[in-house]
Amino acid sequence: MDKASLKNISILIADDNEINRRFVVHALRDHGPEIIEAENGAEAILLANELQPDILLMDIHMPEINGLEALHKIHEWGNNNDYRPQSIALTADAREEERERLLANGFDAWLSKPVTGRNLVAAINNLLTSMDPSIWDRMATGTGYYKGLDDEQALSAAHGSSELVKTLRGIFARELAGIPDQLDLLMVSGKYDEVAEHIHKLIASAGYCGAPRLAAISRQFYTALRERNHHGISSGYARFMQGAAMVYNELLDAT
């Protein structure tokens, strides 16, 4: 499988075991997808609904809300919002009856732990071949769900004024241009409260300018900063910078 073939898709890994998550991130990192991490079923539901990843990797035996329950909640929300991700169940239970149960209850594929990087990539590859052709188009072009700007949302926020949208997006582009240098220095210095202040302002700006995905990513990053969730801060910063760069480039292309 060509590593570049995953560069325009997103994959959510939900597992309460950090070792398992770290392995998956390492196994997929060189293939180029955006990787979103959830530490439990409740967080998986929230992130899936907000960020709409293409593929879900779900640990089955998570506490409180297990992987199957989380998948059903995601599907329930998705049925009303035109969202149907592909899903892979991850479980240490290698029995055939367990595989059949999971596939019969909504999962598209199944892997027994411990998984290997080769098997994981192969399973994802198999799912991609069954996806809607429009998703393949997005993977090739980087468009579709991953479009950073939503013109309709921006016009709605501006009460239909395209001139206001243009003005606000010009200001937003200038703000985003300075973000890497500002935040890199603050992050290295561990000044998370100051980083949170910057992100808090950008959440509103992203909403007004029609950048819903960046707004959602920013909210998750902001929460991690306020809660001093160091793993969430690290992964959230990477996702934020990727999302900000995408929106910034689209803003430049639109001028």
C-alpha positions as semicolon CSV with decimal commas, in nm:
position;residue;x (nm);y (nm);z (nm)
1;M;0,000;0,000;0,000
2;D;0,137;0,337;-0,100
3;K;0,203;0,539;0,213
4;A;0,088;0,859;0,046
5;S;-0,253;0,703;-0,017
6;L;-0,366;0,778;0,339
7;K;-0,258;1,140;0,353
8;N;-0,605;1,289;0,301
9;I;-0,809;1,069;0,535
10;S;-0,860;1,079;0,910
11;I;-0,854;0,786;1,151
12;L;-0,981;0,788;1,508
13;I;-0,824;0,542;1,752
14;A;-1,028;0,489;2,069
15;D;-0,859;0,285;2,341
16;D;-0,824;0,337;2,715
17;N;-0,478;0,177;2,704
18;E;-0,217;0,438;2,612
19;I;0,030;0,170;2,498
20;N;-0,222;0,047;2,242
21;R;-0,285;0,400;2,116
22;R;0,086;0,475;2,091
23;F;0,141;0,159;1,886
24;V;-0,136;0,247;1,641
25;V;-0,011;0,604;1,602
26;H;0,341;0,476;1,532
27;A;0,218;0,211;1,288
28;L;0,017;0,460;1,084
29;R;0,225;0,775;1,117
30;D;0,440;0,722;0,809
31;H;0,133;0,655;0,595
32;G;0,020;1,016;0,635
33;P;-0,335;1,014;0,776
34;E;-0,463;1,256;1,034
35;I;-0,483;1,052;1,355
36;I;-0,728;1,146;1,629
37;E;-0,699;0,985;1,971
38;A;-0,975;0,913;2,222
39;E;-0,907;0,773;2,568
40;N;-1,256;0,629;2,624
41;G;-1,588;0,564;2,457
42;A;-1,746;0,894;2,558
43;E;-1,457;1,092;2,410
44;A;-1,473;0,880;2,094
45;I;-1,840;0,973;2,047
46;L;-1,768;1,343;2,098
47;L;-1,469;1,350;1,862
48;A;-1,642;1,142;1,596
49;N;-1,944;1,371;1,595
50;E;-1,733;1,688;1,585
51;L;-1,452;1,585;1,350
52;Q;-1,620;1,309;1,145
53;P;-1,316;1,087;1,085
54;D;-1,330;0,848;0,791
55;I;-1,228;0,537;0,984
56;L;-1,282;0,435;1,348
57;L;-1,046;0,196;1,526
58;M;-1,241;0,098;1,838
59;D;-1,121;-0,100;2,137
60;I;-1,416;-0,313;2,244
61;H;-1,347;-0,346;2,616
62;M;-1,330;0,017;2,727
63;P;-1,484;0,098;3,068
64;E;-1,824;0,269;3,106
65;I;-1,899;0,302;2,733
66;N;-1,745;0,013;2,541
67;G;-1,645;0,020;2,177
68;L;-1,964;-0,137;2,046
69;E;-2,186;0,098;2,245
70;A;-1,981;0,396;2,126
71;L;-2,013;0,281;1,765
72;H;-2,391;0,256;1,797
73;K;-2,406;0,610;1,938
74;I;-2,190;0,738;1,652
75;H;-2,409;0,561;1,396
76;E;-2,722;0,698;1,563
77;W;-2,590;1,053;1,531
78;G;-2,455;0,987;1,183
79;N;-2,790;0,863;1,054
80;N;-2,929;1,211;1,111
81;N;-2,622;1,394;0,981
82;D;-2,521;1,209;0,663
83;Y;-2,215;1,055;0,829
84;R;-2,120;0,687;0,811
85;P;-1,757;0,607;0,895
86;Q;-1,595;0,271;0,832
87;S;-1,506;0,091;1,155
88;I;-1,261;-0,172;1,277
89;A;-1,309;-0,352;1,609
90;L;-0,995;-0,414;1,815
91;T;-1,022;-0,686;2,078
92;A;-0,809;-0,938;2,263
93;D;-1,094;-1,189;2,232
94;A;-0,990;-1,394;1,930
95;R;-1,289;-1,629;1,930
96;E;-1,476;-1,670;1,601
97;E;-1,810;-1,611;1,774
98;E;-1,681;-1,275;1,901
99;R;-1,578;-1,175;1,549
100;E;-1,921;-1,273;1,416
101;R;-2,096;-1,083;1,696
102;L;-1,906;-0,762;1,627
103;L;-1,952;-0,778;1,251
104;A;-2,323;-0,851;1,294
105;N;-2,361;-0,549;1,521
106;G;-2,218;-0,277;1,303
107;F;-1,842;-0,314;1,265
108;D;-1,701;-0,340;0,914
109;A;-1,387;-0,530;1,012
110;W;-1,224;-0,697;1,310
111;L;-0,867;-0,741;1,435
112;S;-0,745;-0,948;1,727
113;K;-0,494;-0,789;1,965
114;P;-0,204;-0,761;1,964
115;V;-0,230;-0,630;1,610
116;T;0,068;-0,589;1,380
117;G;0,132;-0,277;1,178
118;R;0,108;-0,480;0,857
119;N;-0,231;-0,628;0,951
120;L;-0,364;-0,290;1,059
121;V;-0,269;-0,119;0,734
122;A;-0,405;-0,414;0,535
123;A;-0,738;-0,393;0,717
124;I;-0,762;-0,020;0,648
125;N;-0,672;-0,079;0,285
126;N;-0,951;-0,336;0,255
127;L;-1,201;-0,089;0,398
128;L;-1,092;0,185;0,160
129;T;-1,165;-0,035;-0,140
130;S;-1,528;-0,060;-0,028
131;M;-1,575;0,312;0,038
132;D;-1,795;0,541;-0,168
133;P;-1,610;0,663;-0,483
134;S;-1,647;1,022;-0,367
135;I;-1,416;0,944;-0,077
136;W;-1,153;0,813;-0,317
137;D;-1,183;1,142;-0,508
138;R;-1,123;1,333;-0,186
139;M;-0,819;1,122;-0,104
140;A;-0,670;1,203;-0,442
141;T;-0,749;1,573;-0,437
142;G;-0,759;1,665;-0,070
143;T;-1,111;1,802;-0,107
144;G;-1,449;1,709;0,034
145;Y;-1,490;1,661;0,407
146;Y;-1,144;1,806;0,451
147;K;-1,224;2,139;0,292
148;G;-1,123;2,386;0,559
149;L;-1,364;2,666;0,464
150;D;-1,742;2,647;0,452
151;D;-1,870;2,945;0,251
152;E;-2,233;2,875;0,338
153;Q;-2,161;2,886;0,710
154;A;-1,959;3,206;0,674
155;L;-2,238;3,377;0,479
156;S;-2,493;3,267;0,737
157;A;-2,282;3,411;1,020
158;A;-2,246;3,736;0,821
159;H;-2,620;3,754;0,750
160;G;-2,559;3,707;0,379
161;S;-2,296;3,979;0,338
162;S;-2,022;3,846;0,110
163;E;-1,831;4,172;0,160
164;L;-1,822;4,114;0,537
165;V;-1,708;3,755;0,484
166;K;-1,423;3,879;0,264
167;T;-1,320;4,137;0,525
168;L;-1,333;3,893;0,817
169;R;-1,139;3,628;0,628
170;G;-0,870;3,880;0,541
171;I;-0,826;3,959;0,910
172;F;-0,834;3,588;0,997
173;A;-0,562;3,512;0,741
174;R;-0,336;3,771;0,903
175;E;-0,403;3,620;1,246
176;L;-0,323;3,269;1,127
177;A;-0,002;3,385;0,957
178;G;0,150;3,471;1,294
179;I;0,024;3,168;1,482
180;P;0,315;2,924;1,425
181;D;0,584;3,154;1,565
182;Q;0,366;3,274;1,855
183;L;0,247;2,934;1,968
184;D;0,572;2,747;1,912
185;L;0,751;2,976;2,156
186;L;0,474;2,955;2,416
187;M;0,448;2,577;2,386
188;V;0,822;2,528;2,429
189;S;0,809;2,752;2,736
190;G;0,516;2,558;2,880
191;K;0,298;2,871;2,894
192;Y;-0,025;2,681;2,839
193;D;-0,253;2,950;2,981
194;E;-0,128;3,196;2,721
195;V;-0,167;2,937;2,447
196;A;-0,524;2,879;2,567
197;E;-0,597;3,252;2,538
198;H;-0,486;3,251;2,174
199;I;-0,689;2,940;2,097
200;H;-0,998;3,075;2,272
201;K;-0,997;3,379;2,043
202;L;-0,945;3,166;1,735
203;I;-1,247;2,946;1,814
204;A;-1,480;3,242;1,764
205;S;-1,286;3,370;1,462
206;A;-1,302;3,029;1,295
207;G;-1,677;3,019;1,350
208;Y;-1,740;3,364;1,204
209;C;-1,516;3,292;0,905
210;G;-1,673;2,957;0,821
211;A;-1,400;2,719;0,935
212;P;-1,604;2,465;1,137
213;R;-1,346;2,187;1,144
214;L;-1,076;2,421;1,274
215;A;-1,321;2,549;1,535
216;A;-1,392;2,194;1,654
217;I;-1,022;2,103;1,666
218;S;-0,950;2,426;1,854
219;R;-1,217;2,351;2,114
220;Q;-1,063;2,011;2,184
221;F;-0,715;2,163;2,211
222;Y;-0,843;2,439;2,439
223;T;-1,003;2,184;2,673
224;A;-0,679;1,985;2,694
225;L;-0,486;2,304;2,774
226;R;-0,726;2,409;3,051
227;E;-0,728;2,060;3,204
228;R;-0,349;2,022;3,173
229;N;-0,398;1,695;2,987
230;H;-0,041;1,670;2,860
231;H;-0,105;1,393;2,611
232;G;-0,410;1,579;2,482
233;I;-0,205;1,898;2,459
234;S;0,061;1,730;2,247
235;S;-0,178;1,558;2,005
236;G;-0,417;1,856;2,006
237;Y;-0,139;2,097;1,913
238;A;-0,039;1,884;1,616
239;R;-0,400;1,862;1,495
240;F;-0,453;2,235;1,548
241;M;-0,144;2,332;1,350
242;Q;-0,243;2,101;1,066
243;G;-0,596;2,241;1,058
244;A;-0,477;2,602;1,083
245;A;-0,235;2,552;0,793
246;M;-0,511;2,405;0,578
247;V;-0,745;2,698;0,644
248;Y;-0,466;2,952;0,594
249;N;-0,372;2,803;0,257
250;E;-0,736;2,805;0,145
251;L;-0,770;3,167;0,252
252;L;-0,464;3,257;0,044
253;D;-0,597;3,064;-0,256
254;A;-0,925;3,254;-0,232
255;T;-0,760;3,597;-0,255
